[in-house]
Structures are given as structure tokens and as C-alpha cells.
């Protein structure tokens, strides 16, 4: 069976090397693999590496874009030329376990009617306490809500949705795109949410497979974490407007909490102190439990800050996305 691996990259050459090598290191499997990589924007180092990279097992092609495109549009370019029956989407900062394709083949044989399937991402090589604690916080419902399933290995196979499937570990039948499905062209974040919601709405079978996981590099500084969290919130809200069945009330709870805090601050200082005190008590307990389990109690403040980023930066992004869409409608 032919499959196509789709990879976008830009200025992450060392991680890209690990990604491609993990594909080369796979145990025996039944697939004929073509790898299609796209350098999304000017990046001489990645261009030079890909030009000289050799694979002994798989077919390999790469494309160059001098000017970066929104990631959804960039992926559509590679999809159009893909020849595999299945498309496997992974990110350039992902490494796959040695039995990854063996696992995928097992599930394709078992569920041939599944048009979309995927699994969670996990941490592999933790390079810092920052990444170690962040990885633990990302498995917390209080930080990630229902999307924690993307980073937490559930115990059983469940229905796949745009909430529990993640683009760095996602398989789709090529025929879906031949029927007209495509990534939204103008999204720079959360583009898979819209596509998966459209596919689900059309009643195609999707599966979440906890055994089919990848190793995903975690963010390693606050600046990058804040930016990606803000954009995730912004494009989640934009998605609510563009694809109504991506709406889930639970994603608005952080906005309501901020509104309550502001109301309390304006109308009742005592109420504000009670609410903010209760909030820090909760995240303090959760952070303490994480750091005790990891034996990193001296990094307790990391966990507290991570919870605050997810609980406050994400809703700011939601609000920004809502304002953006409302302005466009006026």
C-alpha cells in the first residue's frame, strides 16, 4: 500500500533531521512510502540539507517557497501532488516510534472503513525542567480542557473528533481531498479543526487511537509558548464563526472567568479577592502535585505560570479572534 508523508518545515533544521531519521529507522512494515516536504519560506539551511538528504528506503521529494504561505494553503500544495492512498501528516518537530508504521498498518487492517485516524503526542527527550513540567501541565484538564486528549494517552479507542485529533499525528485517505475537502487557506493555526469538523459533518468515520502516538518537541521558552497559546485561542474563535460545529461552550469558560474577575474588581473588591484567591489555591494544588510527582518542587513556579498562560492568554486570543470576525462583518 502506498502512503504519503506530508511535512512542512521552516528554520527547524535540527528537529527536521531527527524527524526524517525516525522515518528511516522504522521496523519492517507493509507500506511503500513517499515523503513530501515543503520549506515554507526562505530558509537556506533547510534547503541545502534537503537537497543533499538521501533515503535508502523511501521515495523523497521537496519543494521550496521563497515567500511563506499560511500553513493550510501550504499543505494543500503537497496534498495535490501526493500519490498515496493514505496521507500521513506529521510536523517537522516530531519523531515517530520505531513501530509507528507497524501500528498504523494494524489499525488500517482492522478499520478499513476509517477515513481519518490519529493519536496523541508524547514527550520523548526532555531537555529541560521547563519542558518536563510543561508536558505534565498539558495533560491537565484545568489547562487544556477537552483537548488534553491530544497529549494524554486515553485507555481505549474512541471516536475521533477535531478536539482529540492533532495535526502532528494525523492520517487521512487521499480520496477525501479528491472529493473536495481541503485545509482552510487563510489559517496559520488550528487549520485541522476546520477540516476535521467538515469531514465529521459529512459523516466520515474518524478514530482516536491511543497506541498510535508520536514524540513531539515541547516549547522551551515562555515567548514561544505565549505566542502559540494566543494564536490557538484566536483561531479557535475564528473557527467558531467559520465552521459552526466547532463551537463548544467549554472553550468560553476562561472568558467568563475573566469577565467575573473584572466584575468583581469593579463592583466588589472582596468578591474579587475571593475569586482570585480560589483560583490560585486550585492551580497551586495542581502545580504542587505535578512537581511532587516529578520531584521538581523547586520549579513549582513553572507549573503555576503555565496554568496562568493557558487560563489567561488563551481567552485573550479568543477575544481577539471574535473582534477580528465581527469587524469583518461590519
Secondary structure, 3 states (H helix, E strand, C coil): CEEEEEEEECCCHHHHHHHHHHHHCCCCCCCEEEEEEEEECCCHHHHHHHHHCCCCCCEEEEEEECCCCCHHHHHHHHHHHCCCCEEEEECCCEEECCCHHHHHHHHHHHCCCCCEEECCEECCCCCCHHHHHHHHHCCCHHHHHHHHHHCCCCCCCEECCCCCCCCCEEEEEHHHHHCCCCCCCCCCCCHHHHHHHHHHHCCCCEEECCCCCEEECCCCCHHHHHHHHHHHHHHHHHHHHHCHHHCCHHHHHHHHHHHHHHHHHHHCHHHHHHHHHHHHHHHHHHHHHHHHHHCCHHHHHHHHHHHHHHHHHHHHHHHHHHHHHHHHHC
